[in-house]
C-alpha cells in the first residue's frame, strides 16, 4: 500500500459486523477497503458461540414458525427501562430478516433454527417459549479459505461441532466417531469460527482482502465530512481516503481499563472476549463529536478464569459460566456463604445480582462468588474447558469436608453448611422456595435434560470431595458507543448525522439498548446494522 490511496468505503474491523458491512457495501456497488488493527480476523465474533437472534428470520419462515414485527417490538418494549430508541430498534427488527436473507443469497451465511431454544424473558408479551429466533451455524470446511484460515482468531482451537449438537445448544454432545473423524480430516468448524470463516470466504470471493496490522489514529474530516483515515502500518504512516464513507465496526471497549472504569455501571474483572476489544472505534468517534448512548451497559455474563489457557498475547482468559451453574449438584454462594440468586437465570440479567451494592459495608457482597459442587457433579458435568471423566483441574479448590472447603475459601463454615443443608432439602423436594430455580423453561434449557421436572437443574450436594471455583463478573462484550439513526449513521451531539461516518456491532450504542433478548442477542443486531451501515455508506446515505 502506498502512503495515500482512495477507495469508496472504508470498513474498520473484521468481526461479524465489519465483514457484513463490507459485503453489503460491495454488493451495492462500492469499492471497499476492510481494515483490521490486529494480525487476526474475527475478534469476539470468532470466539463466540455464533448464535444469531433475529425475529421472523428466514429459517423460521421456511419452517412455518409464526412470528412478526409487532410481536418482536412488543417483546422488547415489555423489557424497556428507558434505553430503547424507537428508530434504531425498529430498524433492527425490520432489517434483521432482510440482512440474513442477503447473506444467505451470496453464500455468506448458512444457518438453522436452534430447535427449542426459548427467548430469555418468557413472562413478557411477544416472547417465544418454543424458540425459533435463535439460529446456529452449519459446519464450514476451513480448506476453502486457503492460507487465510490461519488468520481467524483462535482458529488453532478446533470446534468441529455445531452448537446444536452440544449441551449448550440442547444436544447430547455426542457425535458418531466416524463422522467426527471425517470432520477433523476435513477441518470442518462450527460456532463463531464457521460464521467468520463463511463471511470471510464471501469477502475473498469478491476480492475484498482484509488489510491487517493497520492502526487507525484519526478520522480525516474536510468541510464537515469524514473523508478517510490516517493510520500506521509497520511504523509507516499512511492515509486512506473514502469517497463515500467510513464504517466503524471495531468492537467494544472492555479491554481498556480506563474506559470501563469511566463508563460501566459496576465492577467487571474478567471479560470473556479476546483482548482485541480496546475501544479504538469509540475513541475515534468521540474525537469527531459523536453522541454516546448505552455506555453503562454490556452483554454481561458470570465468568471463571482459566489460568492454564491464557490468550495468545498472555492476557488472562475467562470463560462464560452457563452449564456449570444450571446443572444439578451445584450452587453459587457469596463471600458470606449464602445464595443470592437463581443460579440458572439468564447470564446477562444475573449482572444485577452481582452488582448489588451494600451501603453498610460499602462493598459488593456478591463479588467474587463461588460455585460449589460435589463429586456427583464432577463425574457427570463439565467445568470450564474440562469435560466429564477428565481430571478436575488444579485451579479448582477441593476438600473432603464442607468445613475444610469453607476454610480454603475464607467463608464462614457454619454459614456455608447451613446454605447447603437448605439447598439440599429444596433439591429433594423438587422446588426452590428462595429463588425459584427450575420454574422457568429457560432454567431447564442448560440443565440435565435426562432428568425430569425441577431435577433438571436441582440436585443435592452431598458426595465428597467437595469443589469450588471462583466466579467473577464478566461480559461477552460492551454494547455502548456512538448513537446512530436507523440508517446506521453516527450522530453528533446535535442529533444530526456526522456526514460520512457509520457504525455497527459492539462499537455503537446497541439498537436493543441493554436488552439481551435471547441467545444470539449480540450478533443479531451486529449483522443487521453491519448490513445497514454497508448499504448506507455505499449509497452515500448521509449526504
C-alpha positions in Angstrom: 0.0 0.0 0.0 1.2 3.5 -0.8 1.2 6.4 1.6 -2.2 7.6 0.2 -4.9 5.7 -1.6 -8.6 6.4 -2.4 -11.5 4.0 -2.1 -15.3 4.3 -1.9 -16.0 2.8 1.6 -13.6 2.0 4.4 -14.7 -0.6 7.0 -12.8 -0.6 10.3 -13.0 -4.0 12.0 -13.3 -7.6 10.8 -15.8 -9.1 13.2 -19.3 -10.2 12.1 -20.4 -6.5 11.7 -17.4 -5.4 9.7 -17.4 -8.4 7.4 -21.1 -8.0 6.8 -20.7 -4.2 6.1 -18.0 -4.9 3.6 -20.2 -7.4 1.7 -23.3 -5.1 1.8 -21.3 -2.1 0.5 -19.6 -4.2 -2.2 -22.9 -5.6 -3.4 -24.3 -2.1 -3.5 -21.6 -1.2 -6.0 -18.9 0.3 -3.8 -15.2 -0.4 -3.8 -14.3 -1.5 -0.3 -11.2 -1.5 2.0 -11.5 -3.7 5.0 -9.1 -2.6 7.8 -8.0 -4.6 10.8 -5.9 -3.4 13.7 -4.5 -6.8 14.6 -3.0 -9.7 12.7 -6.0 -11.9 13.2 -9.6 -11.7 11.8 -12.9 -12.0 13.6 -12.2 -10.8 17.2 -15.0 -11.6 19.6 -17.2 -12.9 16.8 -14.7 -15.7 16.1 -14.5 -17.0 19.6 -18.3 -16.7 20.2 -20.9 -19.4 20.1 -22.0 -17.7 16.9 -25.7 -17.8 17.7 -27.8 -15.1 15.9 -31.1 -13.8 17.3 -33.4 -12.2 14.7 -37.2 -12.2 14.9 -39.1 -13.6 11.9 -35.8 -14.8 10.3 -35.7 -16.7 7.0 -35.2 -20.2 8.6 -38.2 -19.5 10.9 -40.2 -18.5 7.8 -39.2 -21.7 5.9 -40.1 -23.8 8.9 -43.5 -22.2 9.2 -42.9 -20.8 12.7 -45.1 -17.9 13.4 -43.5 -14.5 14.2 -43.9 -11.0 13.2 -42.8 -7.4 13.6 -45.4 -6.4 16.2 -44.6 -9.4 18.4 -40.9 -8.6 18.3 -41.4 -5.0 19.1 -43.8 -5.8 21.9 -41.2 -8.2 23.4 -38.5 -5.5 23.5 -40.8 -2.8 24.8 -42.0 -5.1 27.6 -38.4 -5.1 28.8 -37.6 -1.5 28.3 -36.1 0.6 31.2 -35.8 3.7 29.2 -32.8 2.8 27.0 -34.6 1.9 23.8 -34.8 4.3 20.8 -37.7 3.6 18.5 -35.9 4.4 15.3 -33.0 2.0 15.8 -35.0 -0.7 17.5 -37.4 -0.8 14.6 -34.5 -0.7 12.1 -33.1 -3.8 13.7 -36.5 -5.7 13.8 -37.3 -4.6 10.2 -33.9 -5.2 8.6 -32.8 -8.3 10.5 -34.6 -10.8 8.3 -33.5 -8.8 5.2 -29.9 -8.9 6.3 -29.9 -12.6 6.8 -31.6 -13.3 3.5 -29.0 -11.1 1.8 -26.1 -13.0 3.4 -27.7 -16.4 2.6 -28.2 -15.3 -1.0 -24.4 -14.7 -1.5 -23.3 -17.8 0.4 -22.0 -15.7 3.3 -24.3 -17.4 5.8 -25.7 -20.9 6.4 -27.8 -21.3 9.5 -30.5 -23.4 11.0 -33.0 -22.9 13.8 -31.7 -23.8 17.2 -34.6 -26.0 18.0 -36.5 -25.3 21.2 -34.2 -22.6 22.4 -36.5 -20.2 24.2 -36.3 -16.4 24.4 -34.9 -15.3 27.8 -37.9 -13.5 29.3 -40.8 -15.8 28.8 -43.2 -13.9 31.1 -43.2 -10.9 28.6 -45.5 -10.4 25.7 -44.1 -11.3 22.4 -41.7 -13.9 23.8 -41.3 -17.2 22.0 -41.1 -20.1 24.5 -40.7 -22.6 21.8 -37.8 -20.8 20.2 -37.1 -20.1 16.5 -35.5 -16.7 16.7 -32.0 -18.2 17.7 -30.0 -19.6 14.8 -27.0 -21.9 14.7 -24.3 -22.1 12.0 -23.8 -25.1 9.8 -20.3 -26.5 9.5 -17.7 -24.8 7.3 -14.6 -26.5 5.9 -11.6 -24.3 6.5 -9.8 -25.6 3.4 -12.0 -23.3 1.4 -10.0 -20.3 2.8 -6.5 -21.5 1.9 -3.9 -19.6 3.9 -6.4 -17.1 5.2 -7.8 -19.8 7.6 -4.8 -19.4 9.9 -5.7 -15.7 10.3 -9.0 -16.3 12.1 -8.8 -15.5 15.8 -8.2 -18.6 18.0 -8.6 -20.9 14.9 -5.9 -23.2 16.5 -8.6 -24.3 19.0 -10.8 -26.5 16.8 -14.6 -26.6 17.2 -15.7 -29.5 14.9 -19.3 -29.4 16.1 -22.4 -27.3 15.6 -23.7 -25.6 18.7 -27.0 -27.5 18.4 -25.1 -30.8 18.9 -23.7 -29.7 22.2 -25.3 -29.3 25.6 -25.0 -25.5 25.1 -27.4 -25.8 22.2 -29.7 -28.5 23.7 -27.8 -31.5 22.2 -26.1 -34.5 23.7 -22.5 -33.5 22.9 -22.0 -36.9 21.2 -21.1 -37.2 17.5 -20.6 -40.6 16.0 -16.8 -41.4 15.9 -16.8 -41.9 12.1 -18.5 -38.6 11.5 -16.2 -36.8 13.9 -13.1 -38.3 12.2 -14.5 -37.1 8.8 -15.0 -33.6 10.2 -11.5 -33.4 11.7 -9.9 -34.7 8.5 -11.8 -32.1 6.5 -11.1 -29.4 9.2 -14.8 -28.5 9.5 -15.8 -26.0 12.1 -19.0 -24.7 13.8 -19.7 -21.9 16.3 -18.4 -18.4 15.6 -15.5 -19.9 13.7 -17.9 -21.1 11.0 -19.6 -17.7 10.9 -16.4 -15.7 10.5 -15.0 -18.2 8.0 -18.0 -18.2 5.8 -18.3 -14.4 5.8 -14.5 -14.1 5.1 -14.8 -16.6 2.2 -17.6 -14.4 0.7 -15.3 -11.4 1.0 -12.4 -13.1 -0.6 -14.6 -14.4 -3.4 -15.2 -10.7 -4.1 -11.5 -9.8 -3.9 -12.1 -8.0 -0.6 -8.9 -8.9 1.3 -8.6 -7.7 4.9 -5.7 -5.3 5.4 -4.1 -6.4 8.7 -2.0 -4.7 11.3 -3.2 -1.2 10.4 -3.7 1.1 13.4 -6.2 3.9 12.7 -5.1 7.0 14.5 -7.5 9.6 13.2 -10.7 10.1 11.1 -10.0 12.6 8.4 -12.5 15.4 8.1 -12.9 18.0 5.4 -15.7 20.6 5.1 -17.6 18.8 7.9 -17.4 15.4 6.3 -15.4 12.3 7.2 -13.3 11.6 4.2 -10.9 8.8 5.3 -8.4 7.7 7.9 -4.9 8.4 9.0 -3.1 5.3 10.1 0.1 3.5 10.7 1.3 0.2 9.2 4.5 -1.4 10.4 5.7 2.0 11.6 4.9 3.8 8.4 2.2 6.5 8.2 -0.5 6.3 5.6 -3.7 7.9 4.6 -6.7 6.1 3.1 -9.4 8.3 1.6 -13.0 7.3 1.4 -15.2 8.9 -1.3 -18.4 7.7 0.3 -18.0 6.8 4.0 -16.2 5.1 6.9 -17.9 2.4 8.9 -16.7 1.8 12.5 -17.2 -1.8 13.5 -14.2 -2.3 15.8 -15.9 -4.0 18.7 -16.4 -2.9 22.3 -14.1 -1.3 24.9 -14.0 -3.8 27.7 -10.2 -4.4 27.5 -9.5 -0.7 28.0 -9.3 -0.3 31.8 -9.8 3.5 31.8 -12.9 3.3 29.6 -14.5 0.6 31.5 -13.9 2.4 34.8 -15.3 5.6 33.3 -18.4 4.1 31.8 -19.5 0.7 33.1 -22.1 0.6 35.8 -20.4 -1.8 38.2 -17.3 -4.0 38.6 -16.1 -6.1 35.7 -13.0 -8.1 36.3 -12.9 -11.0 33.8 -14.2 -10.4 30.2 -14.8 -13.5 28.2 -14.0 -11.7 24.9 -10.5 -11.7 23.4 -8.2 -8.7 24.2 -8.9 -7.1 20.9 -11.8 -5.0 22.2 -9.9 -1.9 23.3 -12.4 0.9 22.4 -10.4 2.3 19.5 -13.5 2.9 17.4 -15.2 4.6 20.3 -12.2 6.9 20.7 -12.3 7.7 17.0 -16.0 8.6 17.1 -15.7 10.6 20.3 -12.9 12.7 18.7 -15.3 13.7 15.9 -18.1 14.7 18.3 -20.2 11.6 18.4 -23.2 11.5 20.8 -22.9 8.5 23.1 -25.5 6.1 24.4 -25.9 2.9 26.5 -22.5 3.4 28.0 -23.2 1.7 31.3 -24.4 -1.5 29.7 -22.8 -4.6 28.5 -23.5 -8.2 27.4 -22.9 -9.4 31.0 -22.0 -12.9 31.9 -20.6 -14.6 35.1 -17.2 -16.0 34.2 -14.4 -18.1 35.6 -10.8 -17.5 34.9 -8.9 -20.4 33.3 -5.3 -19.9 34.5 -3.8 -22.5 32.2 -5.4 -21.2 29.0 -4.2 -17.6 28.5 -4.8 -15.7 25.3 -2.0 -15.9 22.8 -0.7 -12.4 23.9 -0.5 -13.6 27.5 -3.7 -11.9 28.8 -5.8 -13.8 31.3 -8.6 -15.7 29.8 -12.1 -16.2 31.2 -15.0 -18.3 30.1 -18.7 -17.7 30.5 -20.3 -19.9 33.1 -23.6 -21.3 31.6 -24.0 -25.0 32.1 -22.0 -25.2 35.3 -24.4 -23.2 37.4 -27.5 -24.7 35.9 -27.0 -28.5 36.0 -27.8 -30.4 39.3 -25.4 -30.7 42.2 -24.1 -27.2 42.0 -24.9 -24.0 43.8 -23.5 -20.4 43.8 -22.7 -18.6 47.1 -21.2 -15.2 48.0 -18.4 -14.4 50.4 -20.8 -14.9 53.3 -21.6 -18.4 52.2 -25.1 -17.5 51.2 -27.0 -18.0 47.9 -28.0 -14.7 46.3 -29.8 -15.5 43.0 -31.4 -18.2 40.8 -28.2 -19.7 39.5 -29.9 -20.9 36.4 -31.3 -17.5 35.3 -30.1 -16.0 32.0 -26.5 -14.8 32.2 -26.9 -11.2 31.2 -29.7 -10.5 33.7 -27.6 -12.0 36.5 -25.4 -9.0 36.5 -28.0 -7.2 38.6 -27.3 -9.7 41.4 -23.5 -9.5 41.2 -23.7 -5.7 41.1 -25.8 -5.4 44.3 -24.1 -2.8 46.5 -24.2 -2.8 50.3 -24.0 0.7 51.7 -23.2 -0.5 55.2 -20.0 -2.3 54.1 -19.5 0.0 51.1 -18.8 -3.1 49.0 -20.2 -5.5 46.5 -21.0 -8.5 48.8 -21.6 -11.0 45.9 -18.2 -10.4 44.3 -16.4 -12.7 44.0 -18.8 -15.6 44.2 -18.1 -19.3 44.4 -19.6 -22.2 42.5 -19.8 -25.1 44.9 -20.2 -28.7 43.6 -19.6 -32.3 44.6 -18.2 -35.5 43.2 -21.5 -36.4 41.7 -21.3 -33.2 39.6 -17.6 -33.8 38.7 -18.5 -37.3 37.4 -21.3 -36.1 35.2 -20.7 -32.5 34.1 -18.1 -30.1 32.7 -16.3 -27.3 34.5 -14.8 -24.7 32.1 -12.9 -26.5 29.4 -12.7 -29.7 31.5 -15.1 -32.4 30.3 -16.7 -35.1 32.4 -14.3 -38.0 33.0 -11.2 -35.8 32.8 -9.2 -35.0 35.9 -10.5 -32.0 37.8 -8.0 -29.1 37.1 -5.6 -28.0 39.8 -7.1 -24.5 39.8 -10.4 -25.9 41.3 -10.3 -25.8 45.1 -11.3 -29.0 46.8 -11.6 -30.6 50.2 -13.0 -33.8 51.8 -15.4 -31.9 54.1 -17.6 -28.8 53.6 -15.9 -27.1 56.6 -12.5 -27.6 55.2 -13.6 -26.2 51.8 -15.0 -23.2 53.5 -11.7 -22.5 55.3 -9.9 -22.6 52.0 -12.3 -20.1 50.5 -12.3 -17.8 53.5 -16.0 -18.4 54.0 -17.7 -19.0 57.4 -18.1 -22.8 57.7 -21.3 -22.7 59.6 -23.0 -20.3 57.1 -21.9 -22.5 54.2 -23.1 -25.6 55.9 -26.5 -24.1 56.6 -26.8 -22.9 53.0 -26.0 -26.3 51.6 -28.4 -28.1 54.0 -31.2 -25.8 53.0 -30.4 -26.2 49.3 -30.3 -30.0 49.6 -33.7 -30.0 51.2 -35.0 -27.9 48.4 -33.5 -30.3 45.8 -35.1 -33.3 47.5 -38.5 -31.6 47.5 -38.1 -30.6 43.8 -38.6 -26.8 44.4 -36.6 -23.8 45.4 -38.6 -21.5 47.7 -35.8 -19.0 47.9 -35.0 -18.2 44.2 -37.4 -20.4 42.2 -34.7 -22.2 40.3 -36.2 -24.6 37.9 -39.5 -22.9 37.4 -38.8 -21.3 34.0 -38.3 -23.1 30.7 -35.1 -21.2 30.3 -33.8 -22.7 33.6 -34.2 -26.1 32.1 -32.5 -25.5 28.7 -28.9 -25.7 30.1 -29.8 -28.3 32.7 -29.6 -32.1 32.6 -32.5 -32.9 30.4 -32.1 -36.7 31.0 -33.9 -35.8 34.3 -37.5 -34.5 34.7 -39.1 -31.6 36.4 -37.1 -29.4 38.6 -34.5 -32.2 38.9 -33.2 -31.0 35.5 -31.4 -28.2 37.5 -31.8 -29.1 41.2 -29.7 -31.8 42.8 -28.3 -32.2 46.3 -24.6 -31.6 47.1 -23.5 -34.4 49.3 -20.9 -36.7 47.8 -17.3 -35.8 48.9 -14.9 -34.5 47.9 -16.4 -31.0 47.5 -15.2 -28.5 45.0 -15.3 -24.7 44.4 -14.4 -22.4 41.6 -14.3 -18.6 41.9 -16.9 -16.7 39.8 -16.3 -13.2 38.6 -18.4 -10.6 36.9 -17.5 -10.7 33.3 -19.1 -10.0 29.9 -19.2 -11.1 26.3 -18.7 -7.5 25.2 -19.7 -3.9 25.9 -22.7 -2.6 23.9 -22.5 1.2 24.3 -20.9 3.7 22.0 -21.9 6.4 19.5 -25.6 6.8 18.8 -26.8 6.0 15.3 -30.0 6.6 13.5 -31.9 3.8 11.7 -29.6 4.1 8.7 -26.5 3.4 10.9 -25.3 7.0 10.5 -23.4 8.1 13.6 -24.9 11.1 15.2 -23.3 14.2 16.6 -24.3 16.0 19.8 -26.8 18.0 17.8 -28.6 14.7 16.9 -27.6 15.2 13.2 -25.6 12.6 11.3 -21.9 13.2 11.2 -21.5 13.1 7.4 -19.6 10.1 6.0 -19.5 8.2 9.4 -21.4 5.0 10.1 -21.3 2.3 12.8 -22.3 -1.3 13.6 -21.7 -4.0 16.2 -20.4 -3.6 19.7 -18.8 -0.3 18.6 -22.1 1.5 18.7 -25.0 2.0 21.1 -26.8 -1.2 20.5 -30.2 -0.8 18.9 -31.8 -3.1 21.5 -30.3 -1.0 24.3 -29.2 -3.2 27.2 -31.8 -5.9 26.4 -30.3 -9.4 25.8 -33.5 -10.8 24.1 -32.2 -14.4 23.7 -29.3 -16.4 22.6 -27.6 -14.5 19.8 -28.8 -11.2 21.1 -25.4 -9.6 20.4 -24.8 -11.0 16.9 -28.3 -10.3 15.5 -28.0 -6.6 15.9 -24.4 -6.7 14.7 -25.3 -8.4 11.4 -28.4 -6.3 10.9 -26.6 -3.0 11.4 -23.5 -4.2 9.5 -25.8 -4.7 6.6 -27.5 -1.3 7.0 -24.2 0.5 7.5 -22.6 -1.0 4.4 -25.5 -0.2 2.2 -25.9 3.3 3.6 -22.2 4.1 3.1 -22.3 2.8 -0.4 -25.3 4.8 -1.2 -23.9 8.0 0.4 -26.9 7.7 2.8 -26.0 10.7 4.9 -25.4 13.2 2.1 
